[in-house]
Amino acid sequence: MKPVRSAASSGDRSVPVRGAAAGVFRRFAAFLYDVLMVAGVLFAATALVLPLNAGQAFAPGQPIYSALMAAVVFLYFGWFWVHGGQTPGMRAWRIRLCPEGREPLRWSQAAIRLLVGVLTLGVGTLWAWFDARRRTLQDIVSRTSVLRTD
């Protein structure tokens, strides 16, 4: 099979890569990879703001700390999805997030996608087994698709 040329590598983010839909296993493997990356990023973010709490551990449920951690997670996924369509985990597993149309992926689509994934605890991914186009609930609601790049 001939490799798919990445739209991001050519500098044109408006042309999505079109390939076969990514399966549930690849999506899950990429997610596990990204969970490890996000854990490190959250650890670093906590270390940066720890001095603001007099060097003490944050109490469970502190709203400002929880909001900061949620923002860090959103920025991790959102940045990679909007700027190239691939998190490091997605790149390792050769899958890419693409918008349904020809316009670039928007931050609002990234936010909707992440919110649906969190609210469904990831179970929305299993919908890919029942959808003819192998789309997950996150894909359908955010009007995106995850495609293989190999």
N, C-alpha and C positions, 0 to 999 in steps of 0.2 A: 504494500500500500504506500502510495506517495505521501510524504509529510504535508500537512496543511500549513500554508504560510500564515503566520499570525498577523492580524490587522494591527496589533499594538507595535510589532517590531517594524512595520513599515511607516509608523508615525501617524497613521490615519485611524483614529479611534472610532470613526463613524461607520466603518464597514465591519460588521461582525463576522467572526469565523463561523463557517457552517460545516458541520460534520455530524457524525452519529451522536445520538443522545447518550450521555454518560449514565451508566448503571448505578444502582444503589450501592454496590460494594465499593466502587471507585469514589463515590461521593463520601461514603462513611470513612474510608481510609484517608482521604484528603482532610476530612474534618478532624480525625484523630491527630494527624500531623499538626494541624493548626491549633488544636487545643494545647498541645505542648508549647507551641510558639506563644500563644496568648498567655499561658501561665507565666512564662518568663517576662513578658511585657508587663503583666499585672504586678509581678514581683518588683520589677524595676520602678513602676509608677508608685507603688506603695513606699518603696525606699526613698523616693524623691519627696513625698509628702509627709513622711513620718516626722520630720523635724517640726512641722506645723502643729503636731499633736503632742508637743513637748517630749518627743521621743518615745511616747507610750504607744502600746498597741491600740488599734481602733476597736471600740466596743462593737459587738454584733449589732447590726441594724442602724448604725450611724448614717443618717440620710445623705449627708454631704459626701462621705466616703463611698457609699454605695452608688451614688450618682456618678462620682468620678470614675469608679471601676466600670460602670455601664458605658460611660462615654469612651473610655479607653478601648473597650471591646468593640463598640460601634466604629470608632476611628480605625481600628485594625482592619476589620472586614470591609468597611466602607471604602477606605483609601485604596486597598488592593482591588476591590471590585470595580470602582470607578476609574482607576488608573491602570488599565490593562486587562481587567476581568479575571485575574488569577491571584489568589493568595499563595504563599509559599507551598502550602499543602496541595493546592490545586495544580500548581506548576509541576510539583513532583509526580503527581498522578496523571498529568497530561489531560486536564480538563479546564474549561474556560466558561465563565459566566457571560452570556450574551443577551442583549435586549432583543425583544421580538422584532422591532422595526430596524431601520437603518440608522437611527440617531444613537448617539453615545448613551451609555448607561448613566442614569441620573442618581444623585445622592438620595432622592426620595425613594427610588426603586430599591436601593441598597437598604434603606431604613425599613421599608415595608418587608423586604425579604428577611432581614434579621429578626424583626419583631414577630413575624409569623412563625419562624423557626423556634424562637424562644417560647412563644405562647403555646405552641403545640408540642414543646419538649422534643422537637426533632421527629416526632411521629409522622408529620406531614410528608417526610421523605419517602415513606413506604407507599404513598400514593403512586409513585412511579411504576410500581408493579401492576397497577390497574389502568393506567393512562396509556392510550395508544401511542402517544408521542413521548412516553417515558418522562413526563413532567411531574414534579413534586407539587405539593400544595403551595410551597414557597414560590416555585416557578410560575404557577398559574396566577396567584394573587399579585405578584410583582411584575408580571408580564416579561419574564426572562426565561432563558433555558440554559442548561449546563450541557456543554457539548465536549466530546472527545477531540483532542488536537493531534492524536497520533494516527 
